[in-house]
Amino acid sequence: MRRLTLFLCLAAPLAAQRFYVDDPLDKEPPPLSVGDLLSRKLSDYYDLFSNQFGDVGERQPRGGTPIRALGVNTLGEPMDGGWYRKRHYYHRMSREELVRGPGAENPPSASGKWTIVAAKSEGVTPGFAIVDSEKQFYYVKFDPPSNPEMATAADSIGARFFYALGYYVPENYLVRFRADQLQLGPNVQVEDATGKKRPMTQDDVTRLLRKVPVDREGRYRATASRSVAGKPIGPPRYHGTRTDDPNDIAPHEHLRVLRGLQVFCAWLDHDDSRAINNLDTVVTEDGVSYVRHYLLDFGSALGSATNRANSPRSGDYFFTWKGSAAQLFTLGLKPPYWAFAQYPDHPSVGLFESKVFDPEKWVPEYPNPSFTNRLPDDEFWAAKQVMAFSDDDIAAIVGTGQLSNQKAAAYLAQCLRERRDKIGMAYFAKVLPFDRFRIQSGRLGWDDLSQKHGFGVVGNVQVHWARLDNQTGIRTPLSDVIGESVPAVNGYLAAELSAPSRPRQTVIVYLRQNAQGASVVGVDRTW
């Protein structure tokens, strides 16, 4: 019954009972076990053109009632499940936990040979898959010759930030090895320049390693990305649902964890955040098989484009009709905002900056409906998590990139701090930035996140109370009750918070009160 109730909450506005005895849910209801799902492929070119020039997914209406985020509990928070886990903002992680990220116990074994079992020898930054002496599988990726340390640092740092932000990511290890650590496995195939496959030879391995940087000690630096748990079944899309997954009932373009992902990608300049860089797997826990959704491949973030430094236009679409028209009619004399950015000479960072960065303007390489559907409450949900990273937290995670140039590491951390603060200032201004609602000594309390992070105080907050009919959703004002003190009324209550300085913004906090006391069960925001 609870699963049916959740489905109704996701699929359409609730027309009957507003809250249930177990609200707010912290975890998604137990998943239905899935069968043997088939792997599906997604064409990178199809994804590009369908999103850039098509109209995929359900978009926000122009005017009228916006489509609120789905996949959230009555507090507006995503629940622990196949997409997401509450981490740093909700359960503050120690520095050691932030550095550890998704795992630090399973690097490739250094006690034996690494066997190459698959390879990509073409391109600027080739890579291969290995099995170590402990029979563990890893994808090995390198830096481009022009930017040693850049892509591998981005992969290490990015995985730890996205993990702390709540997403499933692979265990990424920075490794150094010599050529004699490798051996070629049987039946490994490579493609030649014409795309024809042939058996890989030891000469191919040698040529592959000539294309990547090597240090003075003859060692190669790489990312070894451990294979994620479960059976791979292809990437999830940023719209629609997976029809063969009975648990995938909310269109992806309306999931808060994907709408808010845009803010996280903007912070880290992960402009290659396309569907093809994610992966679904079928995992089994307690005898139940379900789909888990992973983010992958962070080598194209933090100023890196994996095989070179990122383009100065990172944070802008490949193409827009409006941008093209502006360049045409001004004969190219009206430069876009990103053209004013300046970058220090740090090859291990690439092109990453914070002075010109504008979180409201930043977009990935091409549109996706989850990002374009985001609303101010989606942005607030993401911004409060970005702001939860202290300066020391950021420095600790940047340290996992093991940049040899300490000035480059300090610059990267500085940019992340400044981009973080721009995100907080932009999105805390769009809604009343109140969170962590609680009852203290009979009074409603909350955190003013704008004040907490030094962006100013939302002054003269007014609180008006109403009874809530939980069966109909009708609120009846208690006209004689104003202020933070909780009225001595059993049942459900609604407290509406407002401030004269922000007349369009309100927060309604719902309480359940009985003989055991009062508790917060729901939050609604308007803007």
C-alpha positions as CSV (number, residue, x, y, z in Angstrom):
1,M,0.0,0.0,0.0
2,R,2.8,2.4,0.9
3,R,4.4,1.8,-2.6
4,L,1.1,2.6,-4.2
5,T,0.9,5.8,-2.2
6,L,4.4,6.8,-3.2
7,F,3.5,6.1,-6.8
8,L,0.5,8.4,-6.6
9,C,2.7,11.1,-4.9
10,L,5.1,10.9,-7.8
11,A,2.6,10.7,-10.6
12,A,0.1,13.3,-9.7
13,P,-0.9,15.8,-7.0
14,L,-2.3,14.0,-4.0
15,A,-6.0,14.6,-3.8
16,A,-6.7,12.9,-0.4
17,Q,-4.6,12.3,2.7
18,R,-1.6,14.5,2.8
19,F,0.6,12.8,5.4
20,Y,0.9,9.3,6.7
21,V,2.1,8.0,10.0
22,D,5.6,7.1,8.7
23,D,6.2,10.5,7.0
24,P,8.7,11.8,6.3
25,L,10.3,8.8,4.7
26,D,14.1,8.6,5.0
27,K,14.5,5.7,2.5
28,E,12.6,4.7,-0.6
29,P,10.2,1.8,-0.1
30,P,11.8,-1.7,-0.6
31,P,12.3,-2.2,-4.3
32,L,10.6,-4.8,-6.3
33,S,13.0,-7.4,-7.5
34,V,13.9,-7.0,-11.2
35,G,14.5,-9.9,-13.6
36,D,17.4,-10.3,-16.0
37,L,17.4,-6.9,-17.6
38,L,19.1,-6.6,-21.0
39,S,21.9,-4.1,-21.5
40,R,21.0,-1.2,-23.8
41,K,23.3,1.1,-25.7
42,L,22.9,4.8,-26.2
43,S,24.4,6.5,-29.2
44,D,26.4,9.6,-28.2
45,Y,25.5,11.3,-31.5
46,Y,21.8,10.5,-31.2
47,D,21.8,11.8,-27.6
48,L,23.5,15.0,-28.8
49,F,21.2,15.7,-31.7
50,S,18.0,14.6,-29.9
51,N,18.7,16.9,-27.0
52,Q,20.2,19.8,-28.9
53,F,17.5,20.0,-31.7
54,G,14.7,17.7,-30.4
55,D,12.1,18.1,-27.7
56,V,12.7,15.0,-25.5
57,G,11.0,14.6,-22.1
58,E,8.3,16.7,-20.5
59,R,9.4,20.3,-20.2
60,Q,8.3,23.0,-17.8
61,P,5.2,24.8,-19.2
62,R,5.5,28.4,-20.3
63,G,3.4,30.1,-17.8
64,G,1.0,28.2,-15.5
65,T,1.8,25.8,-12.7
66,P,5.4,24.5,-12.8
67,I,6.1,20.8,-12.5
68,R,7.6,20.2,-9.1
69,A,10.4,17.8,-8.5
70,L,9.5,14.1,-7.9
71,G,11.3,11.4,-6.1
72,V,11.3,13.3,-2.8
73,N,9.7,12.8,0.6
74,T,7.3,15.2,2.3
75,L,10.2,17.4,3.4
76,G,11.3,17.8,-0.3
77,E,14.4,15.7,0.2
78,P,15.4,12.8,-2.0
79,M,15.3,9.5,-0.2
80,D,18.1,6.9,0.1
81,G,17.7,4.5,-2.8
82,G,19.0,3.5,-6.2
83,W,19.8,7.0,-7.3
84,Y,21.1,8.7,-4.2
85,R,22.3,8.5,-0.6
86,K,22.3,11.3,2.0
87,R,25.8,12.1,2.8
88,H,27.8,15.2,3.7
89,Y,25.1,17.8,4.2
90,Y,22.9,15.4,6.1
91,H,25.5,13.4,8.0
92,R,28.7,15.4,8.1
93,M,31.6,13.4,6.9
94,S,35.0,13.7,8.5
95,R,38.1,14.7,6.5
96,E,39.2,11.1,6.4
97,E,35.8,10.1,5.0
98,L,35.8,12.8,2.4
99,V,39.3,11.8,1.3
100,R,38.4,8.1,1.3
101,G,35.3,8.8,-0.9
102,P,33.6,5.6,-2.3
103,G,36.5,3.5,-1.2
104,A,40.2,3.4,-0.5
105,E,40.8,-0.3,0.3
106,N,40.9,-1.8,-3.1
107,P,43.6,-0.3,-5.3
108,P,45.2,-2.5,-7.9
109,S,47.6,-5.0,-6.2
110,A,51.2,-4.1,-6.6
111,S,52.3,-7.6,-5.7
112,G,51.9,-9.1,-9.1
113,K,51.4,-8.4,-12.8
114,W,48.5,-6.5,-14.3
115,T,47.0,-8.3,-17.2
116,I,45.6,-6.2,-20.0
117,V,42.3,-7.7,-21.1
118,A,41.0,-4.9,-23.3
119,A,42.5,-1.8,-24.9
120,K,41.9,1.4,-26.9
121,S,45.1,2.2,-28.6
122,E,43.8,5.0,-30.9
123,G,43.4,8.7,-29.9
124,V,45.4,11.2,-27.9
125,T,44.9,9.6,-24.5
126,P,44.5,5.8,-24.9
127,G,43.6,3.4,-22.1
128,F,43.0,-0.2,-21.3
129,A,41.3,-2.5,-18.9
130,I,43.3,-4.7,-16.6
131,V,42.8,-7.6,-14.1
132,D,45.3,-7.4,-11.2
133,S,46.9,-10.3,-9.4
134,E,43.9,-10.4,-7.1
135,K,41.5,-10.9,-10.1
136,Q,40.0,-7.4,-9.6
137,F,39.0,-5.5,-12.8
138,Y,40.0,-1.8,-13.4
139,Y,39.8,0.7,-16.2
140,V,43.1,2.5,-16.6
141,K,43.1,6.0,-18.0
142,F,45.9,8.5,-18.6
143,D,46.7,12.2,-18.8
144,P,47.4,13.8,-22.2
145,P,51.0,14.6,-22.9
146,S,50.3,18.3,-22.9
147,N,48.8,18.3,-19.4
148,P,50.4,15.8,-17.1
149,E,48.3,15.1,-13.9
150,M,45.3,17.1,-15.2
151,A,42.7,14.4,-16.2
152,T,43.8,11.9,-13.5
153,A,43.5,14.6,-10.8
154,A,40.1,15.6,-12.0
155,D,38.9,12.0,-12.0
156,S,40.1,11.5,-8.4
157,I,38.8,14.8,-7.1
158,G,35.5,14.7,-9.0
159,A,34.6,11.2,-7.8
160,R,35.0,12.2,-4.1
161,F,33.0,15.4,-4.5
162,F,30.1,13.6,-6.2
163,Y,30.2,10.8,-3.7
164,A,30.0,13.3,-0.8
165,L,27.1,15.0,-2.6
166,G,25.2,11.7,-2.5
167,Y,25.8,10.0,-5.8
168,Y,27.0,6.5,-6.6
169,V,30.4,6.7,-8.2
170,P,33.3,4.2,-8.9
171,E,36.4,3.9,-6.7
172,N,39.0,5.9,-8.6
173,Y,42.7,5.3,-7.6
174,L,45.7,7.3,-8.7
175,V,48.4,4.7,-9.5
176,R,52.0,4.8,-10.8
177,F,53.5,1.9,-12.5
178,R,56.3,0.8,-14.8
179,A,55.9,-0.9,-18.2
180,D,57.2,-4.2,-16.8
181,Q,54.1,-4.3,-14.5
182,L,51.9,-5.0,-17.5
183,Q,51.4,-8.3,-19.4
184,L,49.2,-8.8,-22.4
185,G,46.3,-11.2,-21.9
186,P,45.1,-13.7,-24.5
187,N,42.7,-12.7,-27.3
188,V,42.9,-9.0,-26.7
189,Q,41.6,-7.1,-29.7
190,V,42.4,-3.5,-30.9
191,E,41.1,-1.4,-33.7
192,D,43.4,0.0,-36.3
193,A,43.0,3.4,-37.9
194,T,40.3,2.1,-40.3
195,G,38.2,0.6,-37.4
196,K,39.2,-3.0,-38.3
197,K,39.8,-5.2,-35.3
198,R,42.9,-7.3,-35.0
199,P,44.8,-9.1,-32.2
200,M,46.8,-6.8,-29.9
201,T,50.6,-7.3,-29.7
202,Q,53.2,-6.3,-27.3
203,D,54.3,-3.7,-29.8
204,D,50.8,-2.1,-29.5
205,V,51.3,-1.9,-25.7
206,T,54.7,-0.1,-26.3
207,R,53.2,2.3,-28.8
208,L,50.3,3.0,-26.5
209,L,52.6,3.9,-23.6
210,R,54.6,6.2,-25.8
211,K,51.4,8.4,-26.1
212,V,51.2,9.2,-22.4
213,P,53.4,11.1,-20.0
214,V,56.2,9.3,-18.1
215,D,58.1,10.6,-15.0
216,R,61.8,10.8,-14.4
217,E,61.7,7.4,-12.8
218,G,60.1,5.8,-15.8
219,R,56.7,5.5,-14.2
220,Y,53.3,6.2,-15.7
221,R,50.6,8.0,-13.7
222,A,47.0,6.9,-14.3
223,T,43.6,6.6,-12.9
224,A,42.6,3.0,-12.1
225,S,38.8,3.0,-11.9
226,R,37.5,-0.2,-10.2
227,S,34.6,-1.9,-11.8
228,V,31.4,-0.9,-10.1
229,A,29.1,-3.4,-8.4
230,G,26.5,-5.3,-10.3
231,K,25.7,-6.3,-13.9
232,P,26.0,-3.3,-16.3
233,I,22.9,-2.7,-18.3
234,G,23.8,0.6,-20.1
235,P,23.3,4.3,-19.3
236,P,20.2,5.9,-17.9
237,R,18.7,8.8,-19.9
238,Y,17.9,12.2,-18.5
239,H,14.3,11.8,-19.5
240,G,11.5,9.2,-19.3
241,T,11.8,6.0,-17.4
242,R,13.3,2.6,-18.0
243,T,10.2,0.5,-19.0
244,D,11.7,-2.8,-17.9
245,D,12.4,-1.6,-14.4
246,P,9.3,-1.7,-12.2
247,N,10.9,0.6,-9.7
248,D,11.6,3.4,-12.2
249,I,8.2,5.2,-12.0
250,A,9.1,8.9,-12.0
251,P,10.3,10.5,-15.3
252,H,14.0,11.3,-14.9
253,E,13.5,14.9,-16.1
254,H,11.6,15.5,-12.9
255,L,13.8,13.8,-10.3
256,R,15.3,16.3,-7.9
257,V,18.6,14.4,-7.8
258,L,19.0,15.0,-11.6
259,R,17.6,18.5,-11.7
260,G,19.9,19.5,-8.8
261,L,22.9,17.7,-10.5
262,Q,23.1,20.7,-12.8
263,V,24.3,22.9,-9.9
264,F,26.9,20.4,-8.8
265,C,28.2,20.1,-12.4
266,A,28.4,23.9,-12.7
267,W,30.4,24.0,-9.5
268,L,32.9,21.4,-10.7
269,D,32.7,22.5,-14.4
270,H,31.7,18.9,-15.3
271,D,30.4,20.0,-18.7
272,D,30.7,16.5,-20.2
273,S,27.8,15.4,-17.9
274,R,26.0,13.6,-20.7
275,A,24.0,10.4,-20.3
276,I,26.7,8.3,-22.0
277,N,29.0,9.0,-19.0
278,N,26.6,7.3,-16.6
279,L,25.8,3.7,-16.0
280,D,23.0,1.5,-14.6
281,T,23.8,-1.8,-13.0
282,V,21.7,-4.5,-11.5
283,V,22.8,-5.2,-7.9
284,T,21.5,-7.8,-5.5
285,E,21.0,-7.1,-1.7
286,D,19.2,-9.3,0.7
287,G,18.0,-11.5,-2.2
288,V,16.4,-8.5,-4.0
289,S,17.8,-7.3,-7.4
290,Y,17.4,-3.7,-8.3
291,V,18.9,-1.0,-10.6
292,R,21.5,1.3,-9.2
293,H,22.5,4.4,-11.1
294,Y,26.2,5.5,-11.3
295,L,27.9,8.7,-12.4
296,L,31.1,7.9,-14.2
297,D,34.1,9.6,-15.9
298,F,35.1,12.9,-14.2
299,G,38.3,13.3,-16.2
300,S,36.4,16.1,-18.2
301,A,35.9,18.4,-15.2
302,L,37.8,21.0,-13.2
303,G,39.4,22.5,-16.3
304,S,40.1,19.3,-18.1
305,A,38.7,17.9,-21.3
306,T,40.3,14.5,-20.7
307,N,42.6,14.6,-23.8
308,R,43.5,18.3,-23.5
309,A,42.7,21.4,-21.4
310,N,39.1,22.3,-21.6
311,S,37.8,24.9,-24.0
312,P,37.4,28.5,-22.7
313,R,33.8,28.2,-23.8
314,S,33.2,25.5,-21.2
315,G,29.9,26.2,-19.5
316,D,28.2,27.1,-22.7
317,Y,26.3,25.0,-25.2
318,F,28.0,23.8,-28.3
319,F,25.3,25.6,-30.3
320,T,22.3,27.9,-29.7
321,W,20.3,29.7,-32.3
322,K,20.3,32.9,-30.2
323,G,24.1,32.8,-29.7
324,S,24.7,32.1,-33.4
325,A,22.4,34.9,-34.4
326,A,24.1,37.4,-32.0
327,Q,27.6,36.5,-33.5
328,L,26.2,36.8,-37.0
329,F,24.5,40.2,-36.7
330,T,27.3,41.7,-34.6
331,L,30.0,40.3,-37.0
332,G,31.5,38.6,-33.9
333,L,32.1,41.9,-32.2
334,K,29.9,41.0,-29.1
335,P,32.0,38.4,-27.3
336,P,30.2,35.9,-25.0
337,Y,30.7,36.3,-21.3
338,W,33.1,33.4,-21.0
339,A,35.5,35.1,-23.5
340,F,36.6,37.5,-20.7
341,A,37.9,34.7,-18.4
342,Q,41.7,34.7,-17.6
343,Y,43.6,31.6,-16.7
344,P,47.0,31.2,-15.0
345,D,49.5,28.8,-16.6
346,H,48.8,25.6,-14.6
347,P,48.9,22.7,-17.1
348,S,47.9,20.3,-14.3
349,V,44.6,22.2,-13.8
350,G,43.8,23.2,-17.4
351,L,41.3,26.0,-17.9
352,F,39.3,26.5,-14.7
353,E,38.4,29.8,-13.2
354,S,36.0,31.5,-10.8
355,K,36.0,35.2,-11.6
356,V,33.8,35.1,-14.7
357,F,31.9,32.0,-13.6
358,D,28.1,32.6,-13.2
359,P,26.1,29.7,-11.9
360,E,22.9,31.1,-13.6
361,K,24.6,31.0,-17.0
362,W,26.6,27.8,-16.8
363,V,25.3,24.9,-18.9
364,P,26.8,21.6,-20.1
365,E,27.9,20.9,-23.6
366,Y,24.3,20.5,-24.8
367,P,20.9,20.6,-23.2
368,N,19.3,17.9,-21.2
369,P,15.7,18.1,-19.8
370,S,16.6,17.3,-16.2
371,F,18.9,20.4,-16.0
372,T,16.6,22.7,-17.9
373,N,13.6,21.7,-15.8
374,R,15.1,22.7,-12.5
375,L,13.2,25.1,-10.3
376,P,14.4,27.4,-7.5
377,D,13.7,24.8,-4.9
378,D,15.8,22.3,-6.8
379,E,18.6,24.8,-7.0
380,F,18.3,25.5,-3.2
381,W,18.5,21.8,-2.5
382,A,21.7,21.6,-4.4
383,A,23.2,24.9,-3.2
384,K,22.8,24.1,0.4
385,Q,24.9,20.9,-0.2
386,V,27.6,22.8,-2.1
387,M,27.8,25.3,0.8
388,A,28.3,22.5,3.3
389,F,31.9,22.0,2.1
390,S,34.2,24.1,4.2
391,D,37.4,25.6,3.0
392,D,39.3,22.8,4.7
393,D,36.9,20.2,3.2
394,I,37.7,21.5,-0.2
395,A,41.4,21.5,0.4
396,A,41.4,17.9,1.6
397,I,39.6,16.6,-1.4
398,V,41.7,18.6,-3.8
399,G,44.7,17.0,-2.1
400,T,43.5,13.6,-3.4
401,G,44.5,14.8,-6.9
402,Q,48.2,14.6,-5.8
403,L,49.2,17.7,-7.9
404,S,53.0,18.1,-7.7
405,N,52.7,21.9,-8.2
406,Q,51.3,23.2,-4.9
407,K,50.5,26.6,-6.5
408,A,48.2,24.8,-8.9
409,A,46.5,22.9,-6.1
410,A,46.0,26.1,-4.1
411,Y,44.6,27.8,-7.2
412,L,42.2,25.0,-7.8
413,A,41.0,25.0,-4.2
414,Q,40.6,28.8,-4.4
415,C,38.4,28.6,-7.5
416,L,36.2,25.9,-5.9
417,R,35.7,28.1,-2.8
418,E,34.8,31.2,-4.9
419,R,32.5,29.2,-7.2
420,R,30.9,27.6,-4.1
421,D,30.1,31.1,-2.7
422,K,28.7,32.3,-6.0
423,I,26.3,29.3,-6.0
424,G,25.2,30.0,-2.5
425,M,24.6,33.7,-3.1
426,A,22.7,33.1,-6.4
427,Y,20.3,30.4,-5.2
428,F,19.8,31.4,-1.5
429,A,18.3,34.6,-2.9
430,K,15.6,32.8,-4.9
431,V,13.8,31.2,-2.0
432,L,13.7,31.8,1.8
433,P,17.0,30.0,2.6
434,F,15.7,28.3,5.7
435,D,16.3,24.6,6.4
436,R,16.7,22.0,9.2
437,F,13.3,22.8,10.7
438,R,12.9,21.5,14.2
439,I,11.0,21.9,17.5
440,Q,13.0,23.3,20.4
441,S,11.4,23.9,23.8
442,G,7.9,24.2,22.2
443,R,9.1,26.6,19.5
444,L,9.7,26.2,15.8
445,G,13.3,26.7,14.9
446,W,15.4,26.6,11.7
447,D,18.7,27.5,10.2
448,D,19.0,30.7,8.1
449,L,21.6,29.4,5.6
450,S,22.1,32.8,4.2
451,Q,23.1,34.2,7.6
452,K,25.1,31.0,8.4
453,H,27.3,31.5,5.3
454,G,27.7,35.2,5.6
455,F,25.3,36.3,2.8
456,G,23.1,38.5,5.0
457,V,20.2,37.9,7.3
458,V,16.6,37.5,6.3
459,G,15.1,39.8,8.9
460,N,11.7,40.3,10.4
461,V,10.5,36.7,9.7
462,Q,6.8,36.3,10.4
463,V,5.2,33.0,11.3
464,H,1.4,32.5,10.9
465,W,-0.2,29.2,12.0
466,A,-3.2,27.2,10.7
467,R,-4.8,23.9,11.4
468,L,-4.4,21.4,8.6
469,D,-7.1,18.9,7.7
470,N,-4.9,16.0,6.8
471,Q,-7.7,14.3,4.7
472,T,-8.5,17.3,2.5
473,G,-5.4,19.5,2.7
474,I,-7.5,22.5,3.8
475,R,-5.8,25.0,6.1
476,T,-7.8,26.9,8.6
477,P,-5.9,30.0,9.9
478,L,-5.4,30.4,13.7
479,S,-5.7,34.2,13.5
480,D,-4.7,34.8,17.1
481,V,-1.5,32.8,16.9
482,I,1.6,34.4,15.6
483,G,5.3,33.7,16.2
484,E,7.5,30.7,16.7
485,S,5.7,29.1,19.7
486,V,3.8,26.0,18.6
487,P,0.1,26.3,19.3
488,A,-1.3,23.8,21.8
489,V,-3.4,22.0,19.2
490,N,-3.4,18.3,18.6
491,G,-3.3,17.0,15.0
492,Y,-1.7,18.7,12.1
493,L,-0.5,22.3,11.9
494,A,0.9,24.5,9.2
495,A,3.3,27.3,9.9
496,E,3.8,29.8,7.1
497,L,7.1,31.7,7.2
498,S,7.4,35.0,5.3
499,A,9.5,38.2,5.3
500,P,8.6,41.7,4.1
501,S,11.9,41.9,2.3
502,R,11.0,38.9,0.1
503,P,7.3,39.2,-0.5
504,R,7.0,36.4,-3.1
505,Q,8.9,33.9,-1.0
506,T,7.3,31.7,1.7
507,V,8.0,28.4,3.4
508,I,5.2,26.3,4.9
509,V,6.3,23.9,7.6
510,Y,3.9,21.1,8.5
511,L,3.8,19.7,12.0
512,R,2.2,16.6,13.6
513,Q,1.4,17.2,17.2
514,N,0.1,14.6,19.7
515,A,0.7,13.5,23.3
516,Q,4.3,12.6,22.5
517,G,5.0,16.1,21.3
518,A,5.4,17.9,17.9
519,S,7.5,16.9,15.0
520,V,8.1,18.4,11.5
521,V,6.6,16.2,8.8
522,G,6.6,18.4,5.7
523,V,7.9,21.5,3.9
524,D,6.6,23.5,0.9
525,R,8.4,26.4,-0.7
526,T,7.0,29.2,-2.9
527,W,8.9,31.9,-4.8
